[in-house]
Amino acid sequence: MRASRLGLAAALAIGLGAASRPAAAQRTTLAVLDAGGQPVPFAVVSVDGGRVQIVDPDGRLALSVAAGSKVKLAVRRIGFRPWESTVTLGADSLLAVRLERLSQKLDTMRITERAGTPNLMLATFYQRALDRQRGLGTGVFITPEEIEKRDPSDIAQLFTNQPSVRLAQAYPGHYTARGANSTCDMTVLVDGQVANRSPLGGGKGMSIAPRPAMNNGRVSADDLSRFTLEDVEADNVAAIEIYARGSSVPAELQVSDQACGVIAIWTGARK
């Protein structure tokens, strides 16, 4: 009798152990397509409200989930209607999501674009973001979709929840960005070029907004000559990269003065 009880206890223990083991993870490939079946590159995806991931240039992203899991999937891309649904993952090896393009009726307009437009530069932004997603390099990447969702009236608002950035007021309404543990300003690149101002407070480059005259006596000429985050209009910001340490800055963004970290701001249409 004792032996049979031990056998029963062992059988129960084995059964409980098997039940407590997590379900095997299964890789499901998400394919984000438009209504015509063409890939939508660089769409952002979140599962159950978790961290945002970016699909590759072919519109694909590998999701590792427990077989049969039911999750809330959200997919967004500028120019398309956001897609959200609760789906069961792991049953199929491929899950296709089709995004509906947003149509807008616009007045006739003329668009001119200079060589080296920031929209083309966003391709390298996404490549670095995808590398980071694969575990390579460092950096924080703020996508066009996140900026559009937050709809900031002031560019400094995009840095308020970044642990690697500390905002320092240069003068009323204008802030510089400093490393979290640093007393010096981070280097800011606007469309790949170091942002600064002339001693007279004039803008350098097409991306720098003109600064209104300030004759209240509280702002010195030295202050006016400093570059602040507000010198780039929030509506003109397409994407942002943040590197807390100079040693982590990728080679293509390295500058001579990066000891306190680097912020790369890309301007243009968020598309």
N, C-alpha and C positions, 0 to 999 in steps of 0.2 A: 504493500500500500504506500509506504514511504517513497519507494522508488517511482511509483506511478505519479505521486504528487510532484516529485522533483521533475519528472518528465513533462508534466503539464505546466509547471512553472517555467521550465526552459522554453517550451513551445510558446507560451504567452510572451516571454521576454523577447524571443526572436520576432514574433509578430509585431510587438510594440516598437521594436527597433526598426523594422522595415517600414512601419507606418510613419515613424518620426523622421525618416530620411527625406530630404527635400527632393522634389521631382527633378528629373534630369533636365538640364538646360538644353534648349534646342534653338538653333539659329534660324531666324526668319528674315528674309530679305524684303525690305520695304521698297517699293518702286513708286515714286511720285511722278505722275504724268499729268499733262493737260488734257483738255477734252478731246483733242485729236490724237492722243496716244503718244505724244512727244515728251521726252523727259523734262522735268522742271528742275534745273540744277540749283544747288545751294538752298533748298527749302529748309526751314528749321522744324524740328520734330521734338515733341516731348511725350513721355509715357507716364501716365498718372501724375501729371504736373511736376515731374522731376526735371533734372537738368536738361537744357536744350542741346540737341545734337543737330549736325548739319549733314544733309545728304551730299553725295559726291557729284561731280559734273554730269554723270549719267543719271542723276536723280535717284540714286540707290543708297540704302543704309542698312547695315546688318544689325538686327536686334537680337540680343541673347536673352531669352525669357524661358520660364518654366513651361514645359509642354502643356497646352490646354489653358494657359492663363487668360483671364478676361481682364483687359486693361482699357483705360481711356486714352485714346491716341489723339493728339492734336498736331496739325500740320499747317504751317503758315509760310507764305511767300508774298513779298510785295508785288502788287498787280493782280493777285488772285484772291478769291473769297476764302477766308479761313475755313478749314475742315476739321471737325471734331466728331468722334464716334467711339462707342465702346465696342471693341472687337475681341475675338478669341484668337490669340496668337499661338503658334506652335503646331497647329493642325496642318498648315500648308507651308511649303518652303518659300513661297512668294506671295506677298500681299501687295496688291496694286491699289493706290489711292489716286483718284482723279480730282484735280483742282479746277474750279470754274474761274475763267479769267474775268476780271472786273472790266466792264466796258464803260467808258466815259465819253460823253459828247463834249468836245472842246471847240472853242472858237478857233478860227484859222490863226496860226501863229508861225513865226519863222524862228527856227532853232539853229544857232551857230555853235560850233564846238571846236575848241582849240586842240592842237596835237597834245598827246599825253594826257587826255582827259581822265579825271579820277575814276570814272566809271570803268575804264579799262584797267586801272590800277587795282580795282576791287578784286580782280582775278587773283592777284598775289595775296591779298588779304584772306581770301577763302582758302587758298592753298596752305597758308600758315595755320589757319583755324583748323583745317582738316588734319594737318600734321599734329597739332596739339591734341586733337580728339583721339588720335592714334597713340598718344603717349609720348610724342616727340616734342622737344622744346618746352617753352613755358609761355606765359602771357595770358592776358584776359582779352577776350574778343567780344565786342558789343556789335551785334549784327544790325542791319537796316531794319529788320522786323522788330527787334527789341526797342530801337529808337522810336520807330513809328508807334509802337504800342504805348510807350511812356509819354510821347508827344511833349517833350520838354520845351518850355519857353526860354530857358537859359541853359546853355551847354553844361554849366557847372553841375546842374541837377543830375547829369548822367554819371557823375563821379561820387555822389554823396554816399553811396552804399558800397564803395570799393575799398576794401581793407588796405590795399597797397597804395592808396592815394590819400593825402591830407590836404584839404583846401585851405589856403592862406589868403586873407584879404589883402590885396594890393592897395586898394582904395575903395570907397563906397560903391558897391555893386559890381566890383571886378575882382576876380580871384585868380591866383596862380595855383599850380598843382605841385605838391611836394611829396617825396617818398614818405611812407608811413613813419619811418624812424629817422627822417633826415630834416635838416634845417635849410637845405638848398632846393631851388626849383628844379623840377624835372624838365628835361629837354622836350619841347613839343615840336613835332613835325606836322606840317600841313601839306598834304599831297606829296609827301616825300621830301619836302624842303624844310630846313630849320626856320621856324617862325620867329620873326623879330620885328622891331619898328625902328624907324630912323629917329634921331634925337628930337625931331620936330613933331613926333607922334604920328607921322604919316604911315600908311599901310605899305607893306611889301608883298607883292604878288596879288593875283586876282581873287584869291580865296579869303584874304583878310578884309574884314568889313571896315568902312570908314568910321572913325570914332568921333562922336559929337564934341564940340568945343566945351571945355569945362573951365569957367572963369569964376568959380566960387571962392578961390583963394585957398582951398583946402588940399588941392592936388598939385604937386610939384611937377616941373618939367621932367624930372627923372622918373616919376611915377608914370607919367603919360608915355614915356618912351619904352616902358616895359610891356612885353606881350602878356596878355591875360587870356583866359579861356573864352571870355565873352567877346574877344576880337573875332571869333568865328561865329557867324549866326547859326543858331540851333537848327533852323529850317534847312540849312545848307549842309548839314552833317549827314553823311551816308553811313559811315562805320568808324569804329575806334578800336585801336589796339593799345594795351597797357603792359609795360615791362617794368617791374618794380626795381630791378637791378641792372646796371649797365652790362654786366657779364652775361645776362640772359637775352640781350637784344640780338635778333637775327642779323646775319652779315649784311643783307640788303638794306637794313634800316640803320646801321651803325653810323654814328657821327663822332666828331672829335670830343665833345663834352657830353658824356652820358653816365657819369658817375652816380647821379641821383635818380637814374631811371629815365625811361623814354615813353612818351605818349605819341602815338601816330594817329592823326585825324585825317580821314578821307572825306572829301566833300563831293557834292553832286547829287543827282537824283538817286533816291533809294530804290533801285530796281536792279 
